Amino acid sequence: MSKNTSAAQAPGPYERLGIRIQKIINSTTAQKSRSALIFRLPDETEDDWNQLLGEIAENDNVTLAYRDDGGIQVFWTLPKED
């Protein structure tokens, strides 16, 4: 019998980056303030980081503010319901 190895496969570097940032953005503190401060870790590639920032910036009602210390402040607003 062969095992399905794709189910047990560990996430790649980009997926790990996305999971890490998603946890920060979904934290209670970030959700209350509708903002989160994120930083690229030394083991994360600049290409992956830029790709993720581009995907975040594509979302409506999201603003990225680039800080002098290398951090990115992510702000968002909730759309008004009709």
CNS distance restraints for C-alpha pairs under 8 A (distance, minus, plus):
assign (resid   4 and name CA) (resid   8 and name CA) 7.52 0.50 0.50
assign (resid   5 and name CA) (resid   9 and name CA) 6.07 0.50 0.50
assign (resid  11 and name CA) (resid  15 and name CA) 5.56 0.50 0.50
assign (resid  11 and name CA) (resid  16 and name CA) 6.07 0.50 0.50
assign (resid  12 and name CA) (resid  16 and name CA) 6.15 0.50 0.50
assign (resid  13 and name CA) (resid  17 and name CA) 6.20 0.50 0.50
assign (resid  13 and name CA) (resid  44 and name CA) 7.16 0.50 0.50
assign (resid  14 and name CA) (resid  18 and name CA) 6.21 0.50 0.50
assign (resid  14 and name CA) (resid  48 and name CA) 5.80 0.50 0.50
assign (resid  15 and name CA) (resid  19 and name CA) 6.14 0.50 0.50
assign (resid  16 and name CA) (resid  20 and name CA) 6.13 0.50 0.50
assign (resid  17 and name CA) (resid  21 and name CA) 6.24 0.50 0.50
assign (resid  17 and name CA) (resid  44 and name CA) 7.22 0.50 0.50
assign (resid  17 and name CA) (resid  48 and name CA) 7.85 0.50 0.50
assign (resid  17 and name CA) (resid  49 and name CA) 7.81 0.50 0.50
assign (resid  18 and name CA) (resid  22 and name CA) 5.92 0.50 0.50
assign (resid  18 and name CA) (resid  52 and name CA) 7.17 0.50 0.50
assign (resid  19 and name CA) (resid  23 and name CA) 6.22 0.50 0.50
assign (resid  20 and name CA) (resid  24 and name CA) 6.58 0.50 0.50
assign (resid  21 and name CA) (resid  25 and name CA) 6.22 0.50 0.50
assign (resid  21 and name CA) (resid  38 and name CA) 7.09 0.50 0.50
assign (resid  22 and name CA) (resid  26 and name CA) 5.93 0.50 0.50
assign (resid  23 and name CA) (resid  27 and name CA) 6.03 0.50 0.50
assign (resid  24 and name CA) (resid  30 and name CA) 7.13 0.50 0.50
assign (resid  24 and name CA) (resid  36 and name CA) 6.79 0.50 0.50
assign (resid  24 and name CA) (resid  38 and name CA) 7.61 0.50 0.50
assign (resid  25 and name CA) (resid  30 and name CA) 5.72 0.50 0.50
assign (resid  25 and name CA) (resid  31 and name CA) 6.95 0.50 0.50
assign (resid  25 and name CA) (resid  35 and name CA) 7.42 0.50 0.50
assign (resid  25 and name CA) (resid  36 and name CA) 5.75 0.50 0.50
assign (resid  26 and name CA) (resid  30 and name CA) 6.54 0.50 0.50
assign (resid  26 and name CA) (resid  31 and name CA) 6.17 0.50 0.50
assign (resid  27 and name CA) (resid  31 and name CA) 6.15 0.50 0.50
assign (resid  28 and name CA) (resid  32 and name CA) 6.15 0.50 0.50
assign (resid  29 and name CA) (resid  33 and name CA) 6.35 0.50 0.50
assign (resid  30 and name CA) (resid  34 and name CA) 5.47 0.50 0.50
assign (resid  30 and name CA) (resid  35 and name CA) 5.15 0.50 0.50
assign (resid  30 and name CA) (resid  36 and name CA) 5.24 0.50 0.50
assign (resid  31 and name CA) (resid  35 and name CA) 6.91 0.50 0.50
assign (resid  34 and name CA) (resid  75 and name CA) 5.87 0.50 0.50
assign (resid  34 and name CA) (resid  76 and name CA) 5.56 0.50 0.50
assign (resid  34 and name CA) (resid  77 and name CA) 6.75 0.50 0.50
assign (resid  35 and name CA) (resid  73 and name CA) 6.85 0.50 0.50
assign (resid  35 and name CA) (resid  74 and name CA) 5.31 0.50 0.50
assign (resid  35 and name CA) (resid  75 and name CA) 4.34 0.50 0.50
assign (resid  35 and name CA) (resid  76 and name CA) 6.37 0.50 0.50
assign (resid  36 and name CA) (resid  73 and name CA) 5.72 0.50 0.50
assign (resid  36 and name CA) (resid  74 and name CA) 5.15 0.50 0.50
assign (resid  36 and name CA) (resid  75 and name CA) 6.73 0.50 0.50
assign (resid  37 and name CA) (resid  71 and name CA) 6.53 0.50 0.50
assign (resid  37 and name CA) (resid  72 and name CA) 5.70 0.50 0.50
assign (resid  37 and name CA) (resid  73 and name CA) 4.48 0.50 0.50
assign (resid  37 and name CA) (resid  74 and name CA) 6.23 0.50 0.50
assign (resid  38 and name CA) (resid  71 and name CA) 5.64 0.50 0.50
assign (resid  38 and name CA) (resid  72 and name CA) 5.27 0.50 0.50
assign (resid  38 and name CA) (resid  73 and name CA) 6.40 0.50 0.50
assign (resid  38 and name CA) (resid  74 and name CA) 7.58 0.50 0.50
assign (resid  39 and name CA) (resid  70 and name CA) 6.77 0.50 0.50
assign (resid  39 and name CA) (resid  71 and name CA) 4.76 0.50 0.50
assign (resid  39 and name CA) (resid  72 and name CA) 6.35 0.50 0.50
assign (resid  40 and name CA) (resid  44 and name CA) 6.40 0.50 0.50
assign (resid  40 and name CA) (resid  49 and name CA) 6.68 0.50 0.50
assign (resid  40 and name CA) (resid  71 and name CA) 7.58 0.50 0.50
assign (resid  44 and name CA) (resid  48 and name CA) 6.95 0.50 0.50
assign (resid  44 and name CA) (resid  49 and name CA) 6.95 0.50 0.50
assign (resid  45 and name CA) (resid  49 and name CA) 6.22 0.50 0.50
assign (resid  46 and name CA) (resid  50 and name CA) 6.00 0.50 0.50
assign (resid  47 and name CA) (resid  51 and name CA) 6.09 0.50 0.50
assign (resid  48 and name CA) (resid  52 and name CA) 6.18 0.50 0.50
assign (resid  49 and name CA) (resid  53 and name CA) 6.21 0.50 0.50
assign (resid  50 and name CA) (resid  54 and name CA) 6.08 0.50 0.50
assign (resid  51 and name CA) (resid  55 and name CA) 6.31 0.50 0.50
assign (resid  52 and name CA) (resid  56 and name CA) 6.19 0.50 0.50
assign (resid  53 and name CA) (resid  57 and name CA) 6.03 0.50 0.50
assign (resid  54 and name CA) (resid  58 and name CA) 6.28 0.50 0.50
assign (resid  55 and name CA) (resid  59 and name CA) 7.23 0.50 0.50
assign (resid  56 and name CA) (resid  62 and name CA) 7.44 0.50 0.50
assign (resid  57 and name CA) (resid  62 and name CA) 6.23 0.50 0.50
assign (resid  57 and name CA) (resid  63 and name CA) 6.65 0.50 0.50
assign (resid  57 and name CA) (resid  64 and name CA) 6.73 0.50 0.50
assign (resid  58 and name CA) (resid  62 and name CA) 7.87 0.50 0.50
assign (resid  61 and name CA) (resid  76 and name CA) 5.42 0.50 0.50
assign (resid  61 and name CA) (resid  77 and name CA) 5.37 0.50 0.50
assign (resid  61 and name CA) (resid  78 and name CA) 7.06 0.50 0.50
assign (resid  61 and name CA) (resid  79 and name CA) 7.36 0.50 0.50
assign (resid  62 and name CA) (resid  74 and name CA) 7.03 0.50 0.50
assign (resid  62 and name CA) (resid  75 and name CA) 5.69 0.50 0.50
assign (resid  62 and name CA) (resid  76 and name CA) 4.37 0.50 0.50
assign (resid  62 and name CA) (resid  77 and name CA) 6.80 0.50 0.50
assign (resid  63 and name CA) (resid  74 and name CA) 5.87 0.50 0.50
assign (resid  63 and name CA) (resid  75 and name CA) 5.12 0.50 0.50
assign (resid  63 and name CA) (resid  76 and name CA) 6.23 0.50 0.50
assign (resid  64 and name CA) (resid  72 and name CA) 6.42 0.50 0.50
assign (resid  64 and name CA) (resid  73 and name CA) 5.76 0.50 0.50
assign (resid  64 and name CA) (resid  74 and name CA) 4.79 0.50 0.50
assign (resid  64 and name CA) (resid  75 and name CA) 6.43 0.50 0.50
assign (resid  65 and name CA) (resid  72 and name CA) 5.63 0.50 0.50
assign (resid  65 and name CA) (resid  73 and name CA) 5.01 0.50 0.50
assign (resid  65 and name CA) (resid  74 and name CA) 6.49 0.50 0.50
assign (resid  65 and name CA) (resid  75 and name CA) 7.99 0.50 0.50
assign (resid  66 and name CA) (resid  70 and name CA) 7.00 0.50 0.50
assign (resid  66 and name CA) (resid  71 and name CA) 6.34 0.50 0.50
assign (resid  66 and name CA) (resid  72 and name CA) 4.80 0.50 0.50
assign (resid  66 and name CA) (resid  73 and name CA) 6.52 0.50 0.50
assign (resid  67 and name CA) (resid  71 and name CA) 5.29 0.50 0.50
assign (resid  67 and name CA) (resid  72 and name CA) 5.90 0.50 0.50
assign (resid  67 and name CA) (resid  73 and name CA) 7.25 0.50 0.50
